[in-house]
Amino acid sequence: MELPQCKKAHQTNPRSIFVRQRFTDLLKWFLGLPGVESAINEFRDKLSSNSCKLVDYNHSNAFHKSLSTNGKLNENSSSLQLNFSLFADWFNTLGNKISGKQVSLGVLALTCLNLPPTMQYKPQFT
């Protein structure tokens, strides 16, 4: 995907770097990573056979309701029924002073909640 060319920034204007892509392209890339689809399926099977102990978001009623109409995980389904979490945070890299220079830096992270907790927040999967 080719991004449009921008004019060179003027010396006094702030410079913003922002990368964007289509969600479908991101999803194809994500599911194409080695072991991702199998980890999601194995974790789904583990959740459906697990006790009622609540230790993660994936054990919650809200997660189970989002995956099926009857509140139970559908083991026979061929679809992955993915849930994602979007994290956003912006901060001033020069400190939180009210006066003075301000440089804003932001982070957006999209995390697949269907991955096992040991894989969810690793950089290669966000």
Short mmCIF file of the C-alpha atoms (twelve columns), coordinates in Angstrom:
data_MODEL
# 
_entry.id   MODEL 
# 
loop_
_atom_site.group_PDB 
_atom_site.id 
_atom_site.type_symbol 
_atom_site.label_atom_id 
_atom_site.label_alt_id 
_atom_site.label_comp_id 
_atom_site.label_asym_id 
_atom_site.label_seq_id 
_atom_site.Cartn_x 
_atom_site.Cartn_y 
_atom_site.Cartn_z 
_atom_site.pdbx_PDB_model_num 
ATOM 1   C CA . MET A 1   0.000   0.000   0.000  1 
ATOM 2   C CA . GLU A 2   1.511   3.294   -1.073 1 
ATOM 3   C CA . LEU A 3   0.955   6.366   1.089  1 
ATOM 4   C CA . PRO A 4   0.452   9.802   -0.480 1 
ATOM 5   C CA . GLN A 5   3.532   12.023  -0.639 1 
ATOM 6   C CA . CYS A 6   3.510   14.975  1.754  1 
ATOM 7   C CA . LYS A 7   5.160   18.345  1.356  1 
ATOM 8   C CA . LYS A 8   8.331   18.867  3.336  1 
ATOM 9   C CA . ALA A 9   7.510   20.267  6.769  1 
ATOM 10  C CA . HIS A 10  8.255   23.914  7.420  1 
ATOM 11  C CA . GLN A 11  11.033  24.490  9.971  1 
ATOM 12  C CA . THR A 12  8.701   25.965  12.610 1 
ATOM 13  C CA . ASN A 13  5.894   23.420  12.225 1 
ATOM 14  C CA . PRO A 14  5.785   20.298  14.328 1 
ATOM 15  C CA . ARG A 15  6.550   17.095  12.484 1 
ATOM 16  C CA . SER A 16  4.093   14.248  12.852 1 
ATOM 17  C CA . ILE A 17  4.805   10.690  11.867 1 
ATOM 18  C CA . PHE A 18  1.718   8.529   11.658 1 
ATOM 19  C CA . VAL A 19  1.502   5.156   9.963  1 
ATOM 20  C CA . ARG A 20  -1.864  3.806   8.934  1 
ATOM 21  C CA . GLN A 21  -3.127  0.672   7.252  1 
ATOM 22  C CA . ARG A 22  -6.397  -1.103  6.569  1 
ATOM 23  C CA . PHE A 23  -7.682  -3.340  9.365  1 
ATOM 24  C CA . THR A 24  -8.164  -6.231  6.927  1 
ATOM 25  C CA . ASP A 25  -4.482  -6.015  5.921  1 
ATOM 26  C CA . LEU A 26  -3.459  -5.948  9.587  1 
ATOM 27  C CA . LEU A 27  -5.664  -8.963  10.301 1 
ATOM 28  C CA . LYS A 28  -4.173  -10.935 7.380  1 
ATOM 29  C CA . TRP A 29  -0.675  -10.144 8.660  1 
ATOM 30  C CA . PHE A 30  -1.594  -11.034 12.254 1 
ATOM 31  C CA . LEU A 31  -3.205  -14.371 11.379 1 
ATOM 32  C CA . GLY A 32  -0.292  -15.153 9.061  1 
ATOM 33  C CA . LEU A 33  2.204   -15.043 11.935 1 
ATOM 34  C CA . PRO A 34  3.498   -18.527 12.806 1 
ATOM 35  C CA . GLY A 35  1.496   -20.197 15.574 1 
ATOM 36  C CA . VAL A 36  -1.102  -17.455 16.098 1 
ATOM 37  C CA . GLU A 37  -4.154  -19.289 14.777 1 
ATOM 38  C CA . SER A 38  -3.240  -22.532 16.541 1 
ATOM 39  C CA . ALA A 39  -2.592  -20.651 19.822 1 
ATOM 40  C CA . ILE A 40  -6.030  -19.005 19.579 1 
ATOM 41  C CA . ASN A 41  -7.742  -22.358 18.936 1 
ATOM 42  C CA . GLU A 42  -5.822  -24.140 21.719 1 
ATOM 43  C CA . PHE A 43  -6.597  -21.341 24.191 1 
ATOM 44  C CA . ARG A 44  -10.298 -21.451 23.210 1 
ATOM 45  C CA . ASP A 45  -10.349 -25.219 23.858 1 
ATOM 46  C CA . LYS A 46  -8.568  -24.717 27.186 1 
ATOM 47  C CA . LEU A 47  -11.101 -22.054 28.230 1 
ATOM 48  C CA . SER A 48  -14.080 -24.251 27.383 1 
ATOM 49  C CA . SER A 49  -12.717 -27.120 29.510 1 
ATOM 50  C CA . ASN A 50  -11.545 -24.924 32.402 1 
ATOM 51  C CA . SER A 51  -13.190 -24.626 35.820 1 
ATOM 52  C CA . CYS A 52  -15.199 -21.561 36.846 1 
ATOM 53  C CA . LYS A 53  -12.153 -19.864 38.378 1 
ATOM 54  C CA . LEU A 54  -11.941 -16.279 37.091 1 
ATOM 55  C CA . VAL A 55  -8.311  -15.278 36.491 1 
ATOM 56  C CA . ASP A 56  -8.403  -13.409 33.173 1 
ATOM 57  C CA . TYR A 57  -10.746 -11.410 30.944 1 
ATOM 58  C CA . ASN A 58  -11.205 -14.554 28.842 1 
ATOM 59  C CA . HIS A 59  -12.897 -16.289 31.779 1 
ATOM 60  C CA . SER A 60  -15.475 -13.503 32.211 1 
ATOM 61  C CA . ASN A 61  -19.142 -13.680 31.285 1 
ATOM 62  C CA . ALA A 62  -18.732 -10.670 28.969 1 
ATOM 63  C CA . PHE A 63  -16.109 -12.500 26.901 1 
ATOM 64  C CA . HIS A 64  -18.234 -15.635 26.598 1 
ATOM 65  C CA . LYS A 65  -21.322 -13.616 25.639 1 
ATOM 66  C CA . SER A 66  -19.369 -11.810 22.938 1 
ATOM 67  C CA . LEU A 67  -18.414 -15.137 21.332 1 
ATOM 68  C CA . SER A 68  -21.813 -16.782 21.147 1 
ATOM 69  C CA . THR A 69  -25.524 -16.211 21.526 1 
ATOM 70  C CA . ASN A 70  -25.972 -18.745 24.342 1 
ATOM 71  C CA . GLY A 71  -22.998 -17.579 26.441 1 
ATOM 72  C CA . LYS A 72  -20.854 -20.641 25.741 1 
ATOM 73  C CA . LEU A 73  -17.809 -20.977 23.537 1 
ATOM 74  C CA . ASN A 74  -18.633 -22.680 20.285 1 
ATOM 75  C CA . GLU A 75  -15.946 -25.361 19.869 1 
ATOM 76  C CA . ASN A 76  -17.425 -26.603 16.578 1 
ATOM 77  C CA . SER A 77  -17.253 -23.214 14.885 1 
ATOM 78  C CA . SER A 78  -14.688 -22.741 12.134 1 
ATOM 79  C CA . SER A 79  -14.609 -18.976 12.707 1 
ATOM 80  C CA . LEU A 80  -12.167 -17.470 15.191 1 
ATOM 81  C CA . GLN A 81  -14.531 -14.812 16.636 1 
ATOM 82  C CA . LEU A 82  -11.735 -12.423 17.579 1 
ATOM 83  C CA . ASN A 83  -11.898 -9.757  20.305 1 
ATOM 84  C CA . PHE A 84  -9.444  -6.852  20.352 1 
ATOM 85  C CA . SER A 85  -8.443  -4.232  22.886 1 
ATOM 86  C CA . LEU A 86  -7.185  -0.790  21.830 1 
ATOM 87  C CA . PHE A 87  -4.758  1.010   24.162 1 
ATOM 88  C CA . ALA A 88  -3.949  4.689   23.633 1 
ATOM 89  C CA . ASP A 89  -1.581  6.882   25.659 1 
ATOM 90  C CA . TRP A 90  -0.040  10.290  24.955 1 
ATOM 91  C CA . PHE A 91  2.514   12.013  27.135 1 
ATOM 92  C CA . ASN A 92  4.953   14.919  27.161 1 
ATOM 93  C CA . THR A 93  8.478   13.525  26.783 1 
ATOM 94  C CA . LEU A 94  9.978   16.631  28.418 1 
ATOM 95  C CA . GLY A 95  7.998   16.234  31.643 1 
ATOM 96  C CA . ASN A 96  4.586   17.322  32.848 1 
ATOM 97  C CA . LYS A 97  5.373   21.006  33.327 1 
ATOM 98  C CA . ILE A 98  2.559   23.418  32.498 1 
ATOM 99  C CA . SER A 99  4.915   26.047  31.108 1 
ATOM 100 C CA . GLY A 100 7.806   25.483  28.770 1 
ATOM 101 C CA . LYS A 101 8.370   23.241  25.802 1 
ATOM 102 C CA . GLN A 102 5.934   20.458  25.132 1 
ATOM 103 C CA . VAL A 103 6.697   17.452  22.979 1 
ATOM 104 C CA . SER A 104 3.862   14.993  22.666 1 
ATOM 105 C CA . LEU A 105 4.485   11.318  22.020 1 
ATOM 106 C CA . GLY A 106 1.686   8.822   21.588 1 
ATOM 107 C CA . VAL A 107 1.277   5.091   21.474 1 
ATOM 108 C CA . LEU A 108 -1.597  3.060   20.047 1 
ATOM 109 C CA . ALA A 109 -1.548  -0.702  20.638 1 
ATOM 110 C CA . LEU A 110 -4.114  -3.176  19.321 1 
ATOM 111 C CA . THR A 111 -4.124  -6.448  21.258 1 
ATOM 112 C CA . CYS A 112 -5.954  -9.665  20.422 1 
ATOM 113 C CA . LEU A 113 -7.676  -10.870 23.595 1 
ATOM 114 C CA . ASN A 114 -8.138  -14.370 22.167 1 
ATOM 115 C CA . LEU A 115 -4.431  -15.118 22.508 1 
ATOM 116 C CA . PRO A 116 -3.222  -16.779 25.722 1 
ATOM 117 C CA . PRO A 117 -2.211  -14.171 28.341 1 
ATOM 118 C CA . THR A 118 1.442   -15.200 27.940 1 
ATOM 119 C CA . MET A 119 1.333   -14.063 24.282 1 
ATOM 120 C CA . GLN A 120 -1.136  -11.146 24.313 1 
ATOM 121 C CA . TYR A 121 1.191   -8.246  25.052 1 
ATOM 122 C CA . LYS A 122 4.373   -9.412  23.358 1 
ATOM 123 C CA . PRO A 123 5.506   -6.786  20.817 1 
ATOM 124 C CA . GLN A 124 5.365   -9.178  17.876 1 
ATOM 125 C CA . PHE A 125 1.625   -9.767  18.468 1 
ATOM 126 C CA . THR A 126 0.457   -6.163  19.069 1 
# 
